[in-house]
Amino acid sequence: TSKKQPDFETALVELETMVASLEQGDISLEESLKLFERGVTLTRHCQTSLKEPAQKVPILLEISAEQEAFESDE
Protein backbone atom coordinates (compact mmCIF):
# COMPACT_ATOMS: atom_id res chain seq x y z
CA THR A 1 0.00 0.00 0.00
CA SER A 2 1.29 3.45 -0.85
CA LYS A 3 1.54 5.92 1.96
CA LYS A 4 0.10 9.40 1.40
CA GLN A 5 2.87 11.97 1.08
CA PRO A 6 2.97 14.66 3.78
CA ASP A 7 2.72 18.33 2.86
CA PHE A 8 5.98 20.23 2.41
CA GLU A 9 6.13 21.68 5.92
CA THR A 10 5.41 18.34 7.59
CA ALA A 11 8.05 16.61 5.46
CA LEU A 12 10.60 19.29 6.33
CA VAL A 13 9.95 18.94 10.07
CA GLU A 14 10.28 15.16 9.78
CA LEU A 15 13.58 15.58 7.93
CA GLU A 16 14.91 17.95 10.59
CA THR A 17 13.96 15.49 13.33
CA MET A 18 15.61 12.62 11.47
CA VAL A 19 18.82 14.59 10.95
CA ALA A 20 18.96 15.41 14.65
CA SER A 21 18.54 11.71 15.52
CA LEU A 22 21.26 10.71 13.08
CA GLU A 23 23.63 13.41 14.37
CA GLN A 24 23.24 12.18 17.96
CA GLY A 25 24.49 8.77 16.91
CA ASP A 26 22.46 6.93 19.54
CA ILE A 27 20.61 4.69 17.09
CA SER A 28 21.62 1.41 15.52
CA LEU A 29 23.06 1.08 12.04
CA GLU A 30 19.86 -0.62 10.88
CA GLU A 31 17.70 2.20 12.19
CA SER A 32 20.09 4.77 10.70
CA LEU A 33 19.71 3.15 7.29
CA LYS A 34 15.91 3.18 7.61
CA LEU A 35 15.99 6.88 8.52
CA PHE A 36 18.35 7.59 5.64
CA GLU A 37 16.03 5.83 3.18
CA ARG A 38 13.04 7.76 4.50
CA GLY A 39 15.07 10.95 4.32
CA VAL A 40 15.86 10.37 0.65
CA THR A 41 12.16 9.86 -0.06
CA LEU A 42 11.19 13.00 1.85
CA THR A 43 13.92 15.04 0.18
CA ARG A 44 12.66 14.04 -3.26
CA HIS A 45 9.12 14.90 -2.21
CA CYS A 46 10.23 18.34 -0.97
CA GLN A 47 12.18 19.01 -4.16
CA THR A 48 9.14 18.10 -6.24
CA SER A 49 6.92 20.27 -4.05
CA LEU A 50 9.21 23.26 -4.65
CA LYS A 51 9.70 22.66 -8.36
CA GLU A 52 6.12 23.47 -9.41
CA PRO A 53 5.88 26.84 -7.61
CA ALA A 54 9.37 27.77 -8.85
CA GLN A 55 8.20 27.19 -12.41
CA LYS A 56 5.04 29.26 -11.86
CA VAL A 57 6.81 32.37 -10.54
CA PRO A 58 8.35 33.46 -13.89
CA ILE A 59 5.02 32.86 -15.63
CA LEU A 60 3.16 34.95 -13.07
CA LEU A 61 5.76 37.72 -13.30
CA GLU A 62 5.41 37.76 -17.08
CA ILE A 63 1.62 37.94 -16.85
CA SER A 64 1.91 40.76 -14.32
CA ALA A 65 4.30 42.68 -16.59
CA GLU A 66 1.97 42.22 -19.55
CA GLN A 67 -0.98 43.50 -17.51
CA GLU A 68 1.01 46.54 -16.38
CA ALA A 69 2.02 47.28 -19.98
CA PHE A 70 -1.58 46.94 -21.12
CA GLU A 71 -2.84 49.23 -18.35
CA SER A 72 -0.23 51.88 -19.09
CA ASP A 73 -1.27 51.86 -22.79
CA GLU A 74 -4.85 52.75 -21.86
C-alpha positions as a Markdown table, in Angstrom:
| # | Residue | x | y | z |
|---|---|---|---|---|
| 1 | Thr | 0.0 | 0.0 | 0.0 |
| 2 | Ser | 1.3 | 3.4 | -0.9 |
| 3 | Lys | 1.5 | 5.9 | 2.0 |
| 4 | Lys | 0.1 | 9.4 | 1.4 |
| 5 | Gln | 2.9 | 12.0 | 1.1 |
| 6 | Pro | 3.0 | 14.7 | 3.8 |
| 7 | Asp | 2.7 | 18.3 | 2.9 |
| 8 | Phe | 6.0 | 20.2 | 2.4 |
| 9 | Glu | 6.1 | 21.7 | 5.9 |
| 10 | Thr | 5.4 | 18.3 | 7.6 |
| 11 | Ala | 8.0 | 16.6 | 5.5 |
| 12 | Leu | 10.6 | 19.3 | 6.3 |
| 13 | Val | 9.9 | 18.9 | 10.1 |
| 14 | Glu | 10.3 | 15.2 | 9.8 |
| 15 | Leu | 13.6 | 15.6 | 7.9 |
| 16 | Glu | 14.9 | 17.9 | 10.6 |
| 17 | Thr | 14.0 | 15.5 | 13.3 |
| 18 | Met | 15.6 | 12.6 | 11.5 |
| 19 | Val | 18.8 | 14.6 | 10.9 |
| 20 | Ala | 19.0 | 15.4 | 14.6 |
| 21 | Ser | 18.5 | 11.7 | 15.5 |
| 22 | Leu | 21.3 | 10.7 | 13.1 |
| 23 | Glu | 23.6 | 13.4 | 14.4 |
| 24 | Gln | 23.2 | 12.2 | 18.0 |
| 25 | Gly | 24.5 | 8.8 | 16.9 |
| 26 | Asp | 22.5 | 6.9 | 19.5 |
| 27 | Ile | 20.6 | 4.7 | 17.1 |
| 28 | Ser | 21.6 | 1.4 | 15.5 |
| 29 | Leu | 23.1 | 1.1 | 12.0 |
| 30 | Glu | 19.9 | -0.6 | 10.9 |
| 31 | Glu | 17.7 | 2.2 | 12.2 |
| 32 | Ser | 20.1 | 4.8 | 10.7 |
| 33 | Leu | 19.7 | 3.1 | 7.3 |
| 34 | Lys | 15.9 | 3.2 | 7.6 |
| 35 | Leu | 16.0 | 6.9 | 8.5 |
| 36 | Phe | 18.4 | 7.6 | 5.6 |
| 37 | Glu | 16.0 | 5.8 | 3.2 |
| 38 | Arg | 13.0 | 7.8 | 4.5 |
| 39 | Gly | 15.1 | 10.9 | 4.3 |
| 40 | Val | 15.9 | 10.4 | 0.6 |
| 41 | Thr | 12.2 | 9.9 | -0.1 |
| 42 | Leu | 11.2 | 13.0 | 1.9 |
| 43 | Thr | 13.9 | 15.0 | 0.2 |
| 44 | Arg | 12.7 | 14.0 | -3.3 |
| 45 | His | 9.1 | 14.9 | -2.2 |
| 46 | Cys | 10.2 | 18.3 | -1.0 |
| 47 | Gln | 12.2 | 19.0 | -4.2 |
| 48 | Thr | 9.1 | 18.1 | -6.2 |
| 49 | Ser | 6.9 | 20.3 | -4.0 |
| 50 | Leu | 9.2 | 23.3 | -4.6 |
| 51 | Lys | 9.7 | 22.7 | -8.4 |
| 52 | Glu | 6.1 | 23.5 | -9.4 |
| 53 | Pro | 5.9 | 26.8 | -7.6 |
| 54 | Ala | 9.4 | 27.8 | -8.8 |
| 55 | Gln | 8.2 | 27.2 | -12.4 |
| 56 | Lys | 5.0 | 29.3 | -11.9 |
| 57 | Val | 6.8 | 32.4 | -10.5 |
| 58 | Pro | 8.4 | 33.5 | -13.9 |
| 59 | Ile | 5.0 | 32.9 | -15.6 |
| 60 | Leu | 3.2 | 34.9 | -13.1 |
| 61 | Leu | 5.8 | 37.7 | -13.3 |
| 62 | Glu | 5.4 | 37.8 | -17.1 |
| 63 | Ile | 1.6 | 37.9 | -16.8 |
| 64 | Ser | 1.9 | 40.8 | -14.3 |
| 65 | Ala | 4.3 | 42.7 | -16.6 |
| 66 | Glu | 2.0 | 42.2 | -19.6 |
| 67 | Gln | -1.0 | 43.5 | -17.5 |
| 68 | Glu | 1.0 | 46.5 | -16.4 |
| 69 | Ala | 2.0 | 47.3 | -20.0 |
| 70 | Phe | -1.6 | 46.9 | -21.1 |
| 71 | Glu | -2.8 | 49.2 | -18.3 |
| 72 | Ser | -0.2 | 51.9 | -19.1 |
| 73 | Asp | -1.3 | 51.9 | -22.8 |
| 74 | Glu | -4.8 | 52.8 | -21.9 |
